Amino acid sequence: MVQTRMRTLAPSLTEPRGHGLHLRSWDAACDADVETWLRGHLDPEFRRWNTPLTLWTDLSGARESLRARAGQAAEGRSASFRITDAESGTPLGHIGFNEINQPLKLARVGYWVLPEARGRGVATRALLLVSRWAFTELGLHRLELGHADGHDASCRVAERGGYAYEGTMRGAMWEAGRHDVFRDAHLHARLATDEEPAGSGDVR
């Protein structure tokens, strides 16, 4: 039986490269991609700060999640990338856009990094790379980044990526592992008209 490849990036769009990274489309038909996607979502640090709409915990759920993202990408509503090392191709994490709103030229960015890749500036480099891509490839004007209040590491990534802190959103995110209790979140944003952050030039 031939599996249909379901990629989380429209075929007409390029895959960003730069800062020692290659952002590749996730492929729901690729077992290695599904396993990496599952491992990232089961990581305790991820689960501490993020609560997906569906709380899946197995390969079947992970594959279905990637298929859903591929469907959203085909409709222009999202774009998801597997962060990889540009030379070795080793997977390092995920970055992508949810809720792409073309009429308003707006999208929300989210990311996570695998445990073994932390402490190397992967999230910051990926954020610089994907932000330039969104402004040039998708023609967006405003990119928003939200993270749970208290997630200081994500706050630093946002600031280094040129995302200005705009305030605290009350009760804007679910508590870890819950769909019935809310917590506050910080809102950061970057505009296409903002100055480029320092060190953002190595992007193509």
PASEBA-1860 file (N, C-alpha, C; in nm, 3 decimals):
! residues 204
1> MVQTRMRT> 0.084/-0.119/0.000/0.000/0.000/0.000/0.088/0.124/0.000 ~ 0.060/0.220/-0.089/0.138/0.343/-0.098/0.076/0.449/-0.008 ~ 0.158/0.504/0.081/0.109/0.609/0.170/0.114/0.744/0.100 ~ 0.009/0.823/0.118/0.008/0.959/0.065/0.088/1.049/0.159 ~ 0.183/1.122/0.101/0.265/1.211/0.182/0.183/1.334/0.218 ~ 0.177/1.364/0.347/0.102/1.480/0.394/0.200/1.573/0.465 ~ 0.239/1.678/0.393/0.341/1.768/0.442/0.278/1.894/0.498 ~ 0.343/1.949/0.602/0.285/2.062/0.674/0.331/2.196/0.617
9> LAPSLTEP> 0.354/2.198/0.485/0.390/2.321/0.416/0.338/2.310/0.274 ~ 0.273/2.415/0.226/0.222/2.413/0.089/0.337/2.393/-0.009 ~ 0.318/2.313/-0.115/0.425/2.282/-0.210/0.488/2.405/-0.274 ~ 0.413/2.514/-0.286/0.464/2.635/-0.351/0.558/2.716/-0.263 ~ 0.569/2.680/-0.135/0.649/2.758/-0.041/0.787/2.696/-0.021 ~ 0.886/2.781/0.000/1.023/2.734/0.020/1.047/2.695/0.165 ~ 1.153/2.618/0.187/1.194/2.580/0.323/1.311/2.670/0.363 ~ 1.296/2.747/0.471/1.399/2.843/0.510/1.530/2.777/0.553
17> RGHGLHLR> 1.641/2.844/0.521/1.774/2.801/0.562/1.851/2.922/0.614 ~ 1.937/2.898/0.711/2.022/3.004/0.764/2.053/2.980/0.910 ~ 2.149/3.054/0.963/2.186/3.042/1.104/2.222/2.899/1.142 ~ 2.275/2.821/1.046/2.312/2.682/1.073/2.194/2.588/1.080 ~ 2.077/2.633/1.036/1.955/2.552/1.044/1.891/2.535/0.907 ~ 1.814/2.430/0.894/1.726/2.409/0.780/1.589/2.375/0.836 ~ 1.491/2.458/0.807/1.354/2.433/0.853/1.282/2.352/0.747 ~ 1.253/2.226/0.779/1.192/2.132/0.684/1.046/2.108/0.720
25> SWDAACDA> 0.967/2.082/0.619/0.827/2.049/0.642/0.816/1.913/0.712 ~ 0.728/1.904/0.812/0.697/1.775/0.872/0.622/1.690/0.773 ~ 0.642/1.559/0.779/0.576/1.465/0.687/0.505/1.357/0.769 ~ 0.372/1.360/0.764/0.293/1.265/0.842/0.312/1.121/0.797 ~ 0.365/1.100/0.676/0.387/0.964/0.627/0.525/0.910/0.665 ~ 0.607/0.994/0.726/0.744/0.955/0.764/0.746/0.911/0.911 ~ 0.780/0.786/0.937/0.781/0.735/1.074/0.877/0.813/1.164 ~ 0.994/0.852/1.111/1.091/0.926/1.191/1.035/1.062/1.233
33> DVETWLRG> 0.963/1.128/1.142/0.901/1.256/1.176/0.796/1.237/1.285 ~ 0.714/1.134/1.270/0.609/1.109/1.369/0.669/1.080/1.506 ~ 0.777/1.001/1.509/0.842/0.969/1.636/0.902/1.094/1.701 ~ 0.962/1.181/1.621/1.018/1.306/1.675/0.907/1.396/1.727 ~ 0.798/1.406/1.653/0.684/1.487/1.694/0.628/1.437/1.828 ~ 0.617/1.304/1.843/0.569/1.248/1.967/0.666/1.276/2.082 ~ 0.796/1.255/2.057/0.896/1.276/2.163/0.895/1.420/2.212 ~ 0.882/1.513/2.119/0.877/1.653/2.159/0.757/1.685/2.246
41> HLDPEFRR> 0.642/1.626/2.213/0.520/1.656/2.287/0.511/1.581/2.421 ~ 0.588/1.473/2.435/0.589/1.401/2.563/0.696/1.453/2.657 ~ 0.783/1.540/2.609/0.890/1.595/2.692/0.830/1.671/2.811 ~ 0.875/1.644/2.934/0.817/1.710/3.052/0.823/1.862/3.046 ~ 0.929/1.917/2.987/0.939/2.063/2.980/0.835/2.119/2.883 ~ 0.810/2.050/2.774/0.703/2.092/2.683/0.568/2.088/2.755 ~ 0.542/1.978/2.824/0.412/1.961/2.888/0.392/2.056/3.006 ~ 0.501/2.105/3.060/0.491/2.203/3.169/0.432/2.335/3.120
49> WNTPLTLW> 0.464/2.371/2.995/0.428/2.504/2.946/0.324/2.504/2.835 ~ 0.289/2.387/2.783/0.197/2.381/2.669/0.091/2.273/2.691 ~ -0.030/2.303/2.645/-0.138/2.206/2.652/-0.207/2.201/2.517 ~ -0.180/2.100/2.435/-0.244/2.089/2.304/-0.395/2.073/2.316 ~ -0.465/2.103/2.207/-0.610/2.087/2.204/-0.650/1.943/2.234 ~ -0.573/1.849/2.178/-0.596/1.707/2.203/-0.476/1.649/2.276 ~ -0.499/1.586/2.389/-0.390/1.535/2.472/-0.356/1.391/2.432 ~ -0.295/1.374/2.314/-0.257/1.241/2.268/-0.120/1.204/2.324
57> TDLSGARE> -0.094/1.071/2.335/0.030/1.024/2.397/0.094/0.906/2.324 ~ 0.050/0.879/2.200/0.105/0.763/2.128/0.133/0.801/1.983 ~ 0.195/0.706/1.908/0.232/0.732/1.770/0.110/0.758/1.682 ~ 0.002/0.687/1.708/-0.119/0.707/1.630/-0.171/0.849/1.645 ~ -0.173/0.898/1.769/-0.218/1.034/1.793/-0.124/1.137/1.731 ~ 0.007/1.108/1.738/0.106/1.200/1.681/0.088/1.209/1.530 ~ 0.068/1.095/1.464/0.050/1.096/1.319/-0.077/1.172/1.280 ~ -0.183/1.150/1.355/-0.308/1.219/1.326/-0.291/1.370/1.346
65> SLRARAGQ> -0.214/1.410/1.447/-0.187/1.550/1.470/-0.114/1.613/1.352 ~ -0.013/1.543/1.299/0.060/1.594/1.183/-0.029/1.598/1.059 ~ -0.116/1.501/1.045/-0.209/1.502/0.931/-0.302/1.622/0.939 ~ -0.349/1.654/1.060/-0.436/1.769/1.077/-0.363/1.898/1.040 ~ -0.236/1.907/1.080/-0.157/2.024/1.045/-0.136/2.034/0.895 ~ -0.116/1.920/0.830/-0.100/1.920/0.685/-0.227/1.971/0.617 ~ -0.342/1.932/0.670/-0.468/1.981/0.615/-0.483/2.131/0.631 ~ -0.443/2.182/0.747/-0.448/2.327/0.770/-0.351/2.402/0.679
73> AAEGRSAS> -0.233/2.341/0.655/-0.134/2.403/0.567/-0.188/2.411/0.424 ~ -0.255/2.305/0.380/-0.310/2.303/0.245/-0.415/2.413/0.226 ~ -0.480/2.451/0.335/-0.581/2.557/0.330/-0.522/2.695/0.358 ~ -0.390/2.701/0.382/-0.324/2.829/0.408/-0.345/2.881/0.548 ~ -0.388/2.793/0.641/-0.418/2.838/0.777/-0.302/2.818/0.874 ~ -0.197/2.743/0.832/-0.084/2.720/0.920/0.038/2.683/0.838 ~ 0.153/2.680/0.903/0.277/2.633/0.842/0.363/2.578/0.954 ~ 0.413/2.455/0.939/0.488/2.389/1.046/0.620/2.336/0.993
81> FRITDAES> 0.726/2.358/1.071/0.859/2.317/1.031/0.927/2.231/1.136 ~ 0.998/2.130/1.088/1.090/2.054/1.172/1.224/2.126/1.168 ~ 1.270/2.173/1.284/1.400/2.241/1.291/1.509/2.134/1.283 ~ 1.600/2.148/1.186/1.708/2.051/1.172/1.841/2.123/1.160 ~ 1.949/2.052/1.197/2.083/2.103/1.176/2.110/2.106/1.025 ~ 2.160/2.219/0.975/2.176/2.235/0.831/2.275/2.137/0.771 ~ 2.375/2.094/0.847/2.476/2.003/0.793/2.439/1.856/0.810 ~ 2.399/1.820/0.930/2.373/1.678/0.957/2.230/1.634/0.933
89> GTPLGHIG> 2.136/1.730/0.932/1.996/1.696/0.919/1.933/1.646/1.047 ~ 2.008/1.650/1.158/1.956/1.603/1.287/1.838/1.688/1.332 ~ 1.726/1.626/1.370/1.612/1.705/1.418/1.643/1.769/1.552 ~ 1.602/1.896/1.566/1.630/1.974/1.686/1.503/2.022/1.756 ~ 1.393/2.029/1.684/1.271/2.079/1.744/1.168/2.117/1.640 ~ 1.080/2.207/1.678/0.968/2.249/1.592/0.948/2.399/1.601 ~ 0.907/2.458/1.490/0.860/2.597/1.490/0.755/2.610/1.381 ~ 0.655/2.692/1.405/0.551/2.706/1.304/0.453/2.816/1.337
97> FNEINQPL> 0.361/2.838/1.244/0.260/2.942/1.258/0.122/2.879/1.264 ~ 0.044/2.922/1.361/-0.095/2.883/1.373/-0.183/3.005/1.344 ~ -0.306/2.979/1.307/-0.405/3.086/1.291/-0.356/3.195/1.196 ~ -0.305/3.154/1.079/-0.265/3.253/0.979/-0.390/3.322/0.926 ~ -0.392/3.453/0.940/-0.506/3.534/0.897/-0.458/3.626/0.784 ~ -0.477/3.584/0.660/-0.427/3.662/0.547/-0.494/3.799/0.532 ~ -0.627/3.811/0.553/-0.687/3.944/0.542/-0.622/4.046/0.636 ~ -0.588/4.003/0.758/-0.524/4.092/0.854/-0.371/4.084/0.849
105> KLARVGYW> -0.316/3.993/0.764/-0.170/3.976/0.754/-0.109/3.944/0.890 ~ -0.172/3.850/0.962/-0.139/3.820/1.100/-0.124/3.670/1.120 ~ -0.031/3.629/1.209/-0.018/3.488/1.246/0.044/3.478/1.385 ~ 0.028/3.361/1.448/0.086/3.335/1.580/0.191/3.226/1.566 ~ 0.307/3.249/1.625/0.419/3.157/1.614/0.435/3.077/1.744 ~ 0.472/2.951/1.730/0.501/2.866/1.846/0.620/2.778/1.815 ~ 0.688/2.730/1.919/0.809/2.649/1.897/0.838/2.564/2.020 ~ 0.916/2.458/1.997/0.974/2.381/2.107/1.104/2.320/2.057
113> VLPEARGR> 1.194/2.291/2.152/1.325/2.236/2.120/1.344/2.106/2.198 ~ 1.399/2.004/2.132/1.424/1.877/2.198/1.527/1.894/2.309 ~ 1.519/1.812/2.415/1.608/1.829/2.531/1.756/1.835/2.496 ~ 1.800/1.748/2.404/1.943/1.742/2.373/1.992/1.861/2.292 ~ 1.900/1.943/2.240/1.938/2.057/2.157/1.930/2.190/2.233 ~ 1.890/2.186/2.358/1.874/2.310/2.434/2.009/2.369/2.474 ~ 2.009/2.501/2.497/2.131/2.569/2.538/2.222/2.606/2.423 ~ 2.175/2.593/2.299/2.256/2.622/2.180/2.195/2.732/2.095
121> GVATRALL> 2.097/2.802/2.148/2.035/2.910/2.073/1.949/2.865/1.957 ~ 1.904/2.739/1.960/1.826/2.684/1.849/1.694/2.760/1.833 ~ 1.622/2.782/1.941/1.492/2.848/1.931/1.506/2.990/1.878 ~ 1.605/3.064/1.926/1.626/3.201/1.880/1.661/3.204/1.732 ~ 1.752/3.117/1.690/1.792/3.114/1.549/1.674/3.075/1.459 ~ 1.596/2.977/1.504/1.479/2.935/1.425/1.375/3.046/1.418 ~ 1.358/3.120/1.527/1.260/3.229/1.529/1.301/3.341/1.434 ~ 1.430/3.377/1.433/1.478/3.477/1.339/1.455/3.433/1.195
129> LVSRWAFT> 1.483/3.307/1.170/1.472/3.252/1.036/1.328/3.247/0.988 ~ 1.239/3.195/1.070/1.101/3.177/1.028/1.026/3.311/1.024 ~ 1.068/3.407/1.104/1.003/3.539/1.101/1.030/3.609/0.969 ~ 1.158/3.608/0.926/1.191/3.668/0.796/1.113/3.597/0.685 ~ 1.104/3.464/0.693/1.030/3.385/0.595/0.883/3.428/0.589 ~ 0.821/3.448/0.704/0.679/3.484/0.708/0.655/3.622/0.648 ~ 0.746/3.714/0.674/0.730/3.848/0.618/0.750/3.850/0.466 ~ 0.847/3.773/0.418/0.878/3.777/0.274/0.797/3.676/0.194
137> ELGLHRLE> 0.784/3.553/0.244/0.717/3.447/0.168/0.564/3.455/0.180 ~ 0.514/3.485/0.299/0.370/3.491/0.319/0.315/3.633/0.311 ~ 0.403/3.731/0.314/0.359/3.870/0.307/0.284/3.917/0.431 ~ 0.317/3.858/0.547/0.248/3.897/0.670/0.302/4.028/0.725 ~ 0.221/4.094/0.806/0.261/4.222/0.866/0.290/4.211/1.015 ~ 0.213/4.128/1.085/0.227/4.117/1.231/0.237/3.970/1.271 ~ 0.337/3.940/1.353/0.355/3.806/1.408/0.345/3.815/1.559 ~ 0.260/3.730/1.618/0.243/3.730/1.762/0.302/3.605/1.824
145> LGHADGHD> 0.352/3.618/1.944/0.412/3.506/2.018/0.359/3.513/2.161 ~ 0.292/3.407/2.205/0.241/3.401/2.341/0.304/3.287/2.418 ~ 0.335/3.310/2.545/0.389/3.203/2.629/0.336/3.219/2.771 ~ 0.333/3.111/2.843/0.280/3.113/2.979/0.360/3.207/3.067 ~ 0.291/3.278/3.152/0.357/3.365/3.251/0.450/3.279/3.336 ~ 0.574/3.323/3.349/0.672/3.248/3.426/0.769/3.169/3.340 ~ 0.740/3.158/3.210/0.829/3.085/3.119/0.940/3.180/3.073 ~ 1.036/3.202/3.160/1.139/3.302/3.135/1.225/3.271/3.013
153> ASCRVAER> 1.254/3.143/2.989/1.337/3.106/2.873/1.268/3.148/2.744 ~ 1.137/3.126/2.734/1.065/3.164/2.614/1.059/3.316/2.599 ~ 1.053/3.385/2.712/1.053/3.531/2.711/1.184/3.583/2.651 ~ 1.295/3.522/2.689/1.425/3.565/2.637/1.436/3.536/2.487 ~ 1.385/3.423/2.444/1.386/3.390/2.301/1.308/3.495/2.223 ~ 1.190/3.530/2.273/1.108/3.630/2.205/1.182/3.764/2.193 ~ 1.244/3.807/2.301/1.314/3.935/2.300/1.432/3.933/2.203 ~ 1.509/3.822/2.204/1.623/3.813/2.112/1.578/3.803/1.967
161> GGYAYEGT> 1.456/3.754/1.945/1.403/3.743/1.810/1.336/3.869/1.761 ~ 1.340/3.976/1.841/1.281/4.103/1.800/1.134/4.117/1.829 ~ 1.080/4.030/1.915/0.938/4.034/1.951/0.921/4.115/2.079 ~ 0.868/4.234/2.065/0.852/4.323/2.179/0.742/4.272/2.272 ~ 0.767/4.287/2.402/0.667/4.251/2.503/0.555/4.354/2.500 ~ 0.430/4.308/2.487/0.317/4.400/2.476/0.221/4.392/2.595 ~ 0.243/4.296/2.685/0.158/4.292/2.803/0.121/4.151/2.845 ~ 0.044/4.141/2.953/-0.001/4.013/3.006/-0.147/3.990/2.971
169> MRGAMWEA> -0.175/3.875/2.913/-0.313/3.838/2.879/-0.368/3.750/2.990 ~ -0.470/3.795/3.058/-0.525/3.722/3.172/-0.601/3.598/3.126 ~ -0.571/3.485/3.189/-0.643/3.361/3.163/-0.645/3.321/3.016 ~ -0.531/3.339/2.947/-0.527/3.319/2.802/-0.478/3.180/2.760 ~ -0.428/3.102/2.857/-0.377/2.969/2.824/-0.426/2.868/2.926 ~ -0.435/2.741/2.884/-0.469/2.637/2.979/-0.352/2.607/3.071 ~ -0.384/2.565/3.190/-0.282/2.512/3.280/-0.231/2.380/3.223 ~ -0.114/2.339/3.268/-0.051/2.217/3.216/-0.144/2.097/3.230
177> GRHDVFRD> -0.171/2.030/3.118/-0.250/1.907/3.119/-0.397/1.925/3.150 ~ -0.446/2.050/3.148/-0.587/2.076/3.183/-0.658/2.148/3.070 ~ -0.786/2.125/3.058/-0.869/2.200/2.965/-0.981/2.272/3.039 ~ -0.965/2.284/3.170/-1.070/2.347/3.250/-1.017/2.453/3.346 ~ -0.886/2.476/3.345/-0.824/2.576/3.431/-0.730/2.660/3.346 ~ -0.733/2.792/3.367/-0.656/2.882/3.282/-0.546/2.952/3.360 ~ -0.444/2.999/3.284/-0.336/3.077/3.342/-0.305/3.195/3.251 ~ -0.234/3.293/3.307/-0.198/3.412/3.232/-0.087/3.383/3.132
185> AHLHARLA> -0.078/3.467/3.031/0.026/3.452/2.929/0.082/3.588/2.892 ~ 0.208/3.589/2.853/0.270/3.711/2.801/0.250/3.717/2.651 ~ 0.223/3.837/2.600/0.210/3.860/2.457/0.329/3.939/2.406 ~ 0.396/3.884/2.305/0.503/3.953/2.234/0.461/3.964/2.088 ~ 0.515/4.062/2.017/0.482/4.074/1.875/0.595/4.143/1.799 ~ 0.602/4.112/1.671/0.698/4.175/1.581/0.626/4.214/1.453 ~ 0.657/4.333/1.402/0.597/4.382/1.279/0.698/4.376/1.164 ~ 0.646/4.366/1.044/0.734/4.366/0.927/0.812/4.495/0.916
193> TDEEPAGS> 0.760/4.602/0.974/0.825/4.733/0.967/0.924/4.757/1.081 ~ 0.935/4.663/1.177/1.031/4.678/1.287/1.173/4.660/1.233 ~ 1.269/4.718/1.306/1.409/4.699/1.270/1.448/4.553/1.290 ~ 1.537/4.504/1.205/1.585/4.367/1.218/1.667/4.353/1.346 ~ 1.646/4.244/1.422/1.728/4.221/1.542/1.874/4.201/1.503 ~ 1.963/4.231/1.596/2.106/4.211/1.572/2.134/4.063/1.544 ~ 2.221/4.038/1.445/2.260/3.900/1.414/2.160/3.826/1.331 ~ 2.066/3.896/1.265/1.962/3.827/1.188/1.994/3.820/1.039
201> GDVR> 2.114/3.858/1.000/2.145/3.870/0.858/2.166/3.738/0.786 ~ 2.206/3.632/0.854/2.237/3.504/0.789/2.111/3.424/0.762 ~ 2.025/3.475/0.675/1.899/3.410/0.646/1.881/3.404/0.495 ~ 1.835/3.291/0.444/1.804/3.280/0.302/1.691/3.179/0.283
END
